[in-house]
Amino acid sequence: MDSSTRKWATLVTCLLVAAVPSIDLTALNQAVPHLSADLRPSSTQVLWIADAYGFALAALLVTMGGVGDRIGHKKLLLAGMALFAAASALTAYAPSAELLIAARALLGVAGATLMPACLSLIRRAFTDPKERTAAVGAFMGVAGLAVGLGPVVGGALLEHFWWGSVFLVNVPVMAAAFVAGAVLLTESRDPVPGRLDLLSVPLSVAGVLGIVYAVKEAAAHGLDQGWIYVSASAGALALTAFVVRQSRLDEPLIDVRLFRRAAFSGAVITNMFAMFALVAQSLIFSLFFQLALGWSPLKAGLAGVPGAAGAMIGGALLAPPLISALGRARVVAAGMLLATCGYTLFLTVGLDTSYWTMLPSMLLAGVGMGIGLTVTGDTVLASVPKDRSGAASAISETGMELGGALGMAVLGSVLNAVYRSALELPAGVPGPAASAAGDSIAGALQAAAALPGDLAGQVGAAARDAFVDGMHAALLCSAGLAALVAVFSLITLRGVPKVITEEEEPDLVTVR
């Protein structure tokens, strides 16, 4: 097989790998009611079923990126695919909530190997800068599209099979990707790998896990819990110790000097805050379609596909030529401004707005985010040596994971705060029902189902109206943040060349 065929085969294999975890993550939401009826988990266990994957993934991304640079990303990816398939089968047939949580955590461990390994293999396979940007755009676009397809796939499977089918479907796909990877992929690793510092690993895990756990728990339970501050403080201390240790090691897990490069640090920070804003489209509109409009999960999933498809088009097709024409800083800023326009148009959406009126807003936001995240993701990979791309992509992915968690916490809090202040319940609503309605729109609709007909309708209408007010407030925050990210990218990425190569830009890629 010639090199040209092999590089495109590498991309196709990595695209297949990228799709599975994203579909799995969102399909889980469809399966929760069904598995809850079967396994009878407690409310706390339901939360851990949803969060175990994300916690394990975020905690191990940095470690797995460094491991891949040392042992080889092909080896790591194949091991990760095999583990992901095995953990998916365990998840599908878990006989209890406890074993289901453990299997989901094991899926997170496997998932932490996939993204850094795939991006590193793409970085090595595509030496032409324009082709590399398009490949990165396709990879991120497929991952985003898969997030939108998750509810569709989950809804379709659950109409005909038991809840485990949404996880079991991962097994044949990963098996096919494993065979293709074993045959088609070439190894990517640091030719002079250093030893893995055993103290750095627990420090990075404790640091990231402490911060992400605190953010997610704050979003779920508010800021009045003392243990949230304990977790955040412990995480911050561990991360500080990790950074200090990395700066003193001859063979660090991650070379912190990478952050001295504007191309790298600016792109990572831009990615993090772009993900913060992106959460609005994926989370808030899923709630809007299903709860406020009463659409089925399958219909709601299909409704979100155009935005995800726009992200893929923006990343894979529009970003490469735009970089050549405008430069990286301007393209990222333009993408963020398109997203700002999309989020702003969302402010006109109400309960009576037709889907076709929403479509331009979804496409603008999707295309803009696709352009911005592709260029920054490509910049992260291009601004470090190929042999260190695993650690670099892991840093970027960790930042995006943290940005998404922060977005969930902050935007969710904004939505809930405005919802509660705007909710005007009719007279005669019993105290318990009023309390449930004040918590969330889901609580309001559940409470309304037990009320008399006219009163139930009035409570439901009041909750839907209040939710729209909260949605608009959160989307306004997203629009403002996207605009700030546009300005930030113009400043931090200014001077980064359109084409970054090791030969032409040694100041950007020389680490040692």
C-alpha positions, 0 to 999 in steps of 0.5 A: 500500500502506497503512502497516499492510500495509507494516510487516507486509510488512517483517517477513515480508521480514526473517523470510525474510532471517533464516532463510537464514544460520542454516540455512546455518550449521548445514547446513554441518556436515552437508555437511562429510563429503561435501565433504571426500570430494570436495575432499580438504581438509587438517584445517586447511582443514576448520577454515577452511571452518567458521570463515571465515564467522563470522570475516568476519561478526563482524569486519564487523558494527560497520562494516556497522551504521554504513554502513547508518545512513549510506547507508540500510539498505534499500540495504545489505540489498539489496546484502547479499542479492545478495552472499549469493546470489552467494556461495552459488552460488560456494560450491556449485560451488567446485572446490577447498578454497581457493576454498570458504574464500574463498566462505565468507568472502564469505558472512560479508561479506554476512551482516554486512549482514543482521542490523543492516539488518533490525533497523533496518528493523523498528525504523523500521516498528513504532512501537507499542512492543508491536508492535515487541517482538513483531516483534523476538521473531518475528525472533529466534525465526525465526533461532533456529528456523532454526538448528534446521532447518539440520540437517534441511534439510541432511540432507534435501538430502544424501540426494538431492543433492550437497553443494553443494545445501545452499548452492545452495538459498539462491539462490532464497530470497534472490532472492525476498527481494530482489524483495520487499525492493525493492518493499516496504521503505522506506528507513531511514537517518540524515537527517544522515549523517556521513562514514565515518571510514576509520581506524575501520573497520580498527581495529574489524575488527582488534579484533573479529577478533583477540579472536574468533580467539583465543577460537575457537583457544583452544577448538580447541587449548587455552591453551598456544599463544603466538600465541593471546595475541598475537592476543588482545592485538592485538585488545584494543589495536585495540579500545581504540584504536577506542573512544578514537578514537570518543570524539574524533570529531564523527561516530563510526562508533559513539557510545560514549556509548550505553554510558552508558545503563543500558538499552543497556549492560545489555541488550547485556551481558545478551545476550552472556552469555545467548548464552554459556549458550545455546551449551550447548543448541545444541552439546552436545545436538547432540553428545549426540544424534549421538555418544552416542545414535547418531542420524542428523544428520536425526533429531538436527536434528528433535529440536532443533526444539522448543527452537528453537520454544519460543524463538520462542513465548517471544519473539514471543507471551509477551514483549510481554504480560509486559513490560506486566505485570512490566516489562523487568528482571523479564521478562528475569530470569524468562526467565533463571530459566526457562532455568536450570530447563531446564538444571538438568533436563537434568542428569537426562538420561542414555543411557537417558532417553527423548526425551519426558522431555527435551522439557520441559527443552528447552522450558523452556530455549528459552522462557526464552531466547526471552523474555530475548533478545527483551526485551534485543534490543528494549531495545537498539533502543528505547533509541537513535534510529531513525537510529542503530539500525543501529550499535546492533544491530550492537553487540548482534550483535557481543556475541552473537557474542563470547558464543557464541564464549566459550561454545564455548570455555569450555563445550567446555573444561569438557566435555572436561576432565570427559570425560577425567577420567571416561573409564575404558577397559578393559584391553587397549586399544592405546596409539594407540586409548587416546590417540584415545579420550582426546581426545573421544567422536568419537575414541573411537568411531572408535578403537573401530570398529577394535577387536575386537567385545567390546573395541570395545563396552566402549570405546564404552560408556565414552566415552558414559558419560564424555561424559554426565558432561562434558555434565552439568558443562557444563550445570551451568555454563550453569544457574549462568550463566543464574541470574547473568544473571537477577540481573544483569538485575534490577540493570542494567535496573532503572528502564528503563520498560516502554514506551520511546519517543523522545517519552516517554524523551528521556534514553534516546534523545538521543545528540547 
